[in-house]
Amino acid sequence: MRLSQSVKPISYLKQNTAKAIKEVQANLSPMIITQNGEAKAVLIDVALYEQDQESLAMLKMIAQSKQAYAAGNVKTAKKSFSDTRKNIKAAQD
């Protein structure tokens, strides 16, 4: 479904809440809710929302990694594994 076809006024949502939820789930496409002709909210399937949140978290981790690398806060894989082994051994003792 095209995004332009999934723009609905808030009155539609008020009168057809169950139908709107079924549409969002069936089409796997968000519904834009307008109020006074302006986009105000988005109705989205929960699975898509969770997927989006996971994607955003991954992008945030990548950005943080790039910043750490640029700042010189890096170590070799060999050093990382060595530190991990030490931490595991210390936790077992």
C-alpha positions in Angstrom: 0.0 0.0 0.0 1.3 3.4 -0.8 1.9 5.8 2.0 -0.4 8.4 0.4 -3.3 5.9 0.6 -2.8 5.2 4.3 -3.3 8.8 5.4 -6.5 9.0 7.6 -8.1 11.7 9.7 -8.3 11.2 13.4 -12.1 10.9 13.0 -11.6 7.7 10.9 -9.4 6.3 13.7 -12.0 7.1 16.3 -14.8 5.5 14.4 -12.9 2.6 12.9 -10.2 1.7 15.5 -10.4 -2.1 15.0 -10.6 -1.8 11.3 -7.5 0.5 11.2 -5.5 -1.9 13.3 -6.5 -4.8 10.9 -5.4 -2.7 7.9 -2.1 -1.9 9.5 -1.5 -5.6 10.3 -2.7 -6.9 6.9 -0.8 -4.4 4.8 2.3 -4.3 7.0 2.3 -0.6 6.3 2.0 2.3 8.8 -1.1 4.6 8.8 -0.6 8.3 9.1 -3.2 10.0 11.4 -4.0 13.6 10.7 -5.6 16.2 12.8 -6.8 19.5 11.3 -5.1 18.4 8.0 -1.7 17.9 9.6 0.1 14.6 10.2 0.1 14.1 14.0 0.7 10.4 14.6 1.6 7.1 13.1 -0.2 3.7 13.7 2.2 0.8 13.0 2.1 -2.9 13.5 3.9 -3.9 16.7 6.2 -6.4 14.9 7.4 -3.6 12.5 7.8 -1.2 15.4 10.0 -3.8 17.2 12.0 -4.4 14.1 12.5 -0.6 13.6 13.7 -0.3 17.2 16.2 -3.1 16.8 17.5 -1.4 13.6 17.8 1.9 15.3 19.7 0.3 18.2 22.1 -1.3 15.7 22.7 2.0 13.9 23.3 3.7 17.3 25.9 1.0 18.1 27.6 1.5 14.8 27.7 5.3 15.3 29.2 4.8 18.8 31.8 2.4 17.4 32.8 4.9 14.8 33.2 7.6 17.4 35.2 5.3 19.6 37.5 4.3 16.7 38.0 8.0 15.7 38.9 8.8 19.3 41.4 6.0 19.4 39.5 3.9 21.9 40.3 0.6 20.3 42.2 -2.6 21.0 43.1 -5.6 18.9 41.0 -8.8 18.8 43.9 -10.6 20.5 43.8 -8.1 23.4 40.0 -8.3 23.7 40.0 -12.1 23.9 42.8 -12.0 26.4 40.9 -9.5 28.6 37.7 -11.6 28.3 39.5 -14.7 29.4 41.0 -12.8 32.4 37.5 -11.5 33.3 36.0 -15.0 33.1 38.8 -16.5 35.2 38.4 -13.8 37.8 34.7 -14.3 38.0 35.2 -18.1 38.5 37.7 -17.6 41.4 
